[in-house]
Amino acid sequence: MPTHDYDCLKLENQLCFPLYACAKEVVKRYTPFLSALDLTYTQYIAMMVLWEHKSLTIKQAGNLLYLDSGTLTPLFKKLEEKGLVTRTRSQTDERNLIVALTEKGEALKKEALNVPAQMSACIQLPAEDAQQLYTVLHKMLAQFSQ
């Protein structure tokens, strides 16, 4: 068979590979900044959602973060052990676990304020390119949600 029949299997022709590699590198660059806050990247994005919403069910958090309850349950348990969140059963439906910020969790928000600027210094991408990338990635995410 001619080799061009297999071009679709070349790594250089895969959209998924640069997405994967960039995501891995971005998380790696977050690590020193988040270590200072005693957070992993996944804990950080969970805290970002809570800083915005104050309290959510696990299901709501999962929808916003594109994570399943099997990932979120131990993550929020760890954040609760750190004193950053509380986890309580919904009084109207005990199947729902509600995660809410504590005062300590809310205070961490102020400490995290410098993380976006620190990351911008690590990833020097013109604002227009960053906005375009953001738009395209969110279009992709919207398709996965359907």
N, C-alpha and C positions, 0 to 999 in steps of 0.2 A: 504493500500500500504506500502511496506517496506520503511523505512526512507532513504535508499541509493538512491531511485529514486529522492529524493529532494536535494541530495548533491550539485547539480549544482546551487541551490538557496542559499547556505550558503555563508555568507559574506566572510569567509576565503578562499573560492574557486573562488573569483572574481578578475580578473586582474585589472579591472577598479577601485576597491576600494583603493588599495595601491597607484595607480597612482593619484587618486583624493586627497587622504589624504596627500601624499607627496607634491603635487603641492600646496595645501593650506598651508602647513607648510613652504615651501620654500618662498612663497610670504609673509607670516607673518614675516619671518626672514629678508626679504628685507626691510620691512616697516621702521624701524628706520633709516637705511642708506639712503633710498630714501626720507624720510621726511626732512632730512637735505638739500636735493636738491630741495625740494618742488615738488616732483614727486610721482605719484602713480606707481605701478608696470607696468601697461599697458602703461602709459606715458613713462616710462623708456625704455621699449622695443621698443616703437615707436621712441624714440630719438636715440636709438642704431642703428636702421635701417637708420635713417637720418644721423647720424654721419658717417656711412659707405658710403651712396650713395649721400649725400648732398641735393638732391631733388628727389621726386617721385610723381607719380600720386597716388591718393587714392587707386585705383585698384592694382597698383604695391605693395604698402605698405601692403594692405590686403593679397595679395598672399604670401608675405614674413612672415607676422605675423599670418597667419591663422585667420584673423579677417574680418568681413564684414564691408561694408561701413556704416551701421547703428551704428556700434560701433566706427568706426574710425572718422566719420565726427564730432561728438561732442568732441571726444578726441583731434583732431587737432585744433578744434575751441578753446578749453581751452588752449592748448599750444600756440596758437596765442595770446590769451588774456594775457598770461604770457610774451609775447615778444620773445618766443623761435623759432617760425616758422612763415612763411607767407603762406597764401593760396591764390592762384590766378588761374583763369580759363586759360586753355590752349588756346593759340592764334590759333592753328591749329584745335582744336576740343573743343568747349565750354562745352561739356558734361564732360570733364576731369578736375578735380581739382588737381592742382599741389601744393604740400607741399614742402617748402624749408626751410633750416636752416637760422636763422638770425645770426648776429655776437654774440648776447647774447646766442643763442642756441649752437653755435660752442664753445663758451667759457665754457659752462656748461660741455662739454666733459672732460675738464681738471679736473674739480671738481669731476666728476664721476669715475675717474681713480682708486680710492681706493675701489670702491664698490665690484668688483670681489674678491679682496683679503679679504675683510671683510666677504664676503659670504663663501669663502673657509674656513675661521676660524670657521664659524658656522656649516658647513656641512663637517665633517671630514670623507671623503671617499677617500680611496686610489686611486691614479691617474688611475691605471689600471681598477678599478671598475667603476670610473666615465666615462672613455672612453668607456667601454663596455655598460654602461647604455645609454650614448649618442648615440652610434651606434644603439642599439635596438630601442630606441625611434624615431630616425630619419627613421628607416625602417618602423615603424608603421605610421609615418606622411606621408611618401611617398605613402603608400597604400591608405590613406585617400584622397590624391590629385588626384588619378586616376579616 
